[in-house]
Amino acid sequence: MPTQSLTSWGRVLRIEQKVLTFASRFDSLPDSSSGSLLPYGNGRSYGDSCLNAGGIALKTAALDRFIAFDPATGILRCESGVLLAEILRLVVPQGWFLSVTPGTRFVTVGGAIANDVHGKNHHITGTFGCHVHQFELLRSDGQHLICSRTENFDYFTATIGGLGLTGLITRAEIQLRRISNPWIDLETIRYESVDEFLALCEESDRDYEYTVSWVDCASKGNSLGRGLFMRGNHAPAGVERGQYFSKSRTFPFVPPVSMVNALSLKAFNTAYYHKQFRKKTRQLQHYEPFFYPLDGLLEWNRMYGPGGFYQYQCVIPVEYGKEAISELLKEIAQSGMGSFLAVLKVCGSIASPGMLSFPMAGVSLALDFPNQGDKTHQMFSRLDSIVSSAGGRLYPAKDGRMPGNLFRSGYPRHQAFKQYIDPRFSSSFWRRVMEST
């Protein structure tokens, strides 16, 4: 079995692992003498949840076949290695769209289930797992379990958000949603504070399927928490701008130092905030730049230099959201670290089906930090304290360093989940958060 150097999207960790390309959903898993197993889709998890130091990466890219699609009902069956981008390429021309999509379309269906991804419409539709009818789970004892709300329900809830630890998802059946065209009717509002952001969320949640905001993570004082609030719906039939040509460029190299620093961050954020002169604008925008702004720059993770970056995404319960988010933003602004794309949004009250699913009713903040070693980790400790005190939690799919006690307090069902872990499956993330303090 060949060995390959694998990394996750944050590029902080690079691990030598044995690699097995899983070529067919009818294949068997390797025997137990080869080491522990972990599925590896497209490597878009940011930290170590997709890595398995000393074990085997089960690459699922070859599981890329569509099995069936019913254009009358929007029910799609496909293998787990199919990218969301390929689904959109198939179904959008036929009047369908993903019920839930994360901020990149370059993730696999299996990865979307294993991380129970969410999107800009969580307050309306919940997580990706809410729209999964069933999937097949290959266990190391050779069982092919069909998991759904009526069959093997315990493995259904453990596997959704289960970080690939319950076995290998080989195929899935998901529900899509109707659209009339590929355009989004988008309104962008400039806001001045966390209070105004929360008021816009409350005002928008009933009438807008998609809500999200960019927040200026470098602003301080009276400008703390300012940003651009975006709300939109799929445009109705007859409302569109004509043909859209998808464009993407590639970040060409890894610079010797991070291009994201205190000076570039302050300059960019100030310019970005003031790019909109009016308080409110409205436009038709194609779904690609609306849902996937960073997909337009392939390999954008290179801009953080050879040290890579961490993403920090938390969710804070509703009752503590305003105070905790304000504290987090103050701490981040004072540190001089952060990212060009800091995302603030509200998660709704729709229960996620997975035992370890991340979203809960509350306010979520997500942003990237260049890896500056101890300086970065010391700041994370201060952020962790704020999140923990507010009863919040961090997103495992985005994490590469949270202490075990923060994971275990944030995910109280982890003990119940453990009984569904396949005895042959493990990950660097799981060992870290279950063994560390």
Helices and strands as residue ranges (DSSP letters): E 3-7, E 14-21, G 32-34, E 37-40, E 56-59, E 66-70, E 75-79, H 84-91, G 92-94, E 96-98, H 109-114, H 122-125, G 128-131, E 132-138, E 144-148, H 153-159, E 168-178, E 183-191, H 194-204, E 210-215, G 221-223, E 227-234, E 249-250, H 262-273, E 280-286, H 287-291, G 293-296, E 297-298, G 300-304, E 309-317, G 318-320, H 321-335, E 343-347, E 362-370, H 374-389, E 393-394, G 396-398, H 404-410, H 414-418, H 428-435
